Amino acid sequence: MMAAFRLTAGAVLLSLAAMPVLAADKGVPDAAAIERGRYLATAGDCIACHSVPGGKPMAGGLSLATPLGAIVATNITPSKTHGIGNYTLKQFSDAVRHGVRADGANLYPAMPYTAYAKVTDEDTAALYDYFMHGVAAVDAAPAQKTDLPFPFNIRLSMAGWNMLFLDKKPFVADTAKSMEWNRGAYLAQGLAHCTTCHTPRNALMAEQLSKELGGADLGTWHAPNITSDINSGMGGWSQQELVDYLRTGRTANKAQAAGPMAEAIDHSLKHLSDADLHAIAHYVKSVPAIRDKADTQSVTQWGKAGDELASIRGVPLPQNLNKMSGAQLYDAQCASCHQARGEGSFDGSLPPLFHNSVTGRSNSNNLVMAILDGVERQDGKGSHAGHLMPAFRQTLSDEQIVTLGNYVQKMYGNPAIKVTAEQVTTLRNGGAPSNLIGLARAGIIVGVLVLLALLLWWRGRRRKQA
């Protein structure tokens, strides 16, 4: 019966993909249309970026860290003074799918319009109905505005970027694939914008689609490889295990969500229908495999239970606590929750540290970030739901985190993967700086020099002709 329901959802998608251009603005939609738009907005995770914790939904103000600087999310409530209340359906569509505001200014691709471009006209109209009639207007602007350094403070520069990298074509169903696959592809490539985080980017911050879902760094956290590869990706996961993860943020002996992925689950994915989660999982498991050479076995198969308690029993702590051993740090900070042998809590609420993708991956950033900032979950309504793991940013020094991280990797994860002092310092300070600003400025200088050279050549030629 569930399979039939999924096929029905796919059939609906196929009909939507063939819809004509956007219809003209209409009157107040009925409750069913608004509810449909709300579901689509949830799939798009709009609230996560356009709301601050404890603030009013969609009122903006959240500062999003990017390699170019902080981008402040705007008010997208139907306020006619500070929001999008005056937008027509066409203007709303241009903003959501093409990254162009009603005043003609370009949005930055921190707003994933490159993914939302896949959304059908029909679903865009439903989103418009919801935002205009299902969201409470907030007549106030965010306290801060986006202020990027030159040349990115010139929004027109994004027009050139869009010409190079924005594909404006809505999703087109692949008739050679199943309806479930098509529904999953439509959601994963579009509203759920999986590639926005999980696909590496080139020097100009555009997605490298030849490496779709192959994993990428997001400032401090690492969005892992979720291709179908058996070692590096999701090839060893069943479809149901992936659905469980998308719903709860946890799959036994595989992984648990933290950082941006936990936010995506809390605000968006866990609220989707079972049919849509199965469709997304079905599609993700079909994405061509990409393997990291360092992953010589499945990232979920590294390590085993163990301890080094004998080495620290009766041994006094060093006077300089930065010189504590990994076993001492683990016993003092981790064992009370993850147990002495790394096996996790008996009720399963806290995961084992072995057979865990966080310690098995060739990128150890997420292990470091979990130690620094802990693991938080939200209730999906913008409120804090609790800490699954406390933050040690204020408790442990960089040197201690390096020692502890390498102990955890040696005992429970891939022992070939190390945590370094430079890595911990960089992540504590917000991630590696981008060289894109310098490249852009250098490019402008080179362009100006080329134009001057061409102008001088042209003037010289004119004089010779005269």
C-alpha positions, 0 to 999 in steps of 0.5 A: 500500500505504501508503495502505491502511495509513493507511486501516486506521489510520483505521478503527481510530480510528473504532471507537475513537471509538465505544467505551463508557465506561472498563472496570474496572481489570484485571490485568497487561496483555500486552506488546502492550498495554503497547507500545501505551500506550508509543506513545500516551505518545510521541505525547503527548510525556509524557516531555518535560515529566515528565523532566529532562535526564539524569534518570529517565524520568517522575520529574518535576522539570522547571520549566516557565515560564508567564506565571503563574510556574514549574510543576514537573512531577510524578512520574508513575511507578507509585511508590506513595509519590511517583507515581501507583502508587495511581491507579485507571483512573478516577482516571488518566482524570480526571487526564489528560483532566479535569485533576483529581488523585486527591486531588481537586485541580485540575491547571494547564492547563500539563498539556494535559488540554484536548487530552487530553480528546479521547483515547478511553476505549480509548487512555486505558486503554492509556496507563494500562497503560503507565504502571502496567506499562511505566514504572520506579517512582521512589520520590522526589519532585521537588526543587521543587514548584509555587508560584504567586502568589495567587490561582492557588496556590488550585487550586480556581480552576482548577475555575471555569476548567474550567467555562468552557473545558474541553470534556470530550467525546472525539473524534468522527469526522467521517463526511464526512471521510476516515479519514486526515483523522480519524486526523490530527484525532484526533492533532493535536487530542488527544495531539499537542496542536498547538493548545496551542502554535500557537493564540493564547489569550485574556486568561484563557489559554484557546485561541481556537479560532476562530483554531485553529493561527493562531500564538501566542507561548510566552513567548520562542519563537513557535509559528508559523501552521500553517494552510493559508494559502499565505503565512502558513501551510503552504499552500505545503508539500506533505504529504510536506514537512510529514511530513519536517519532523515526522520530522527537524525540517528541510525544505529551503528552508522551515524548521528546528525549534528551541526547543519544536518541536525538543523535540516532534520529538525526544521525540515526532513523529519516533517516530511511524509514517509513517501517523500522520505523514501523517495529521497532515500531511493534517489540518494542511493542511486547517485553515482559512487564517488570514493575517497582513496583514504576510505579503504573500508566502509566508514561505518566499520572502523574500530571496536570497544576498548579502553586503556584504563590500566595505563591511567589507574593510580597515575596522578594527573600532570600539573600541566593539564594540557599534558594529560594523556588521551586516556585521561581526557577520555575518562574525565570528559567522555566516559560518563556518557559514551562508557569506558569502552566507547560502547555508548549508552545502554538505551541507545540514546548516545551512540558508540564511538566505533562503527560510527561514521564520525570517527570512520571518515577520512575528514575528522572535522565533524569529530572536532566540531562535536567536541567544540560545540557539542550536539544540539537539537531543535524542536522544529519551531525555532526553539531549543530542544536540548543538548545531546552532547555538551560543548567543550569549547570553554572547557578544553584547550586546543592541545587537549582537543588534539590529544583527545581527538587522536585518542578517539580516532586510534581507539574507536575510528580510523587510526590513520586519520589524525586531528592536528593543532592547526585544524583545531585552531582553525575550526575554533576560529570559524574555519579557513578564510577564503581567497575568493575576495583576493582573487576577485579583486585581483581579477578586477585589477587585471581586467582594468589593466587589460581595458587600459591596454586595449584603449591605448592600443586603439588610440595609437592605431587611430593616430597612425591612421590619421 
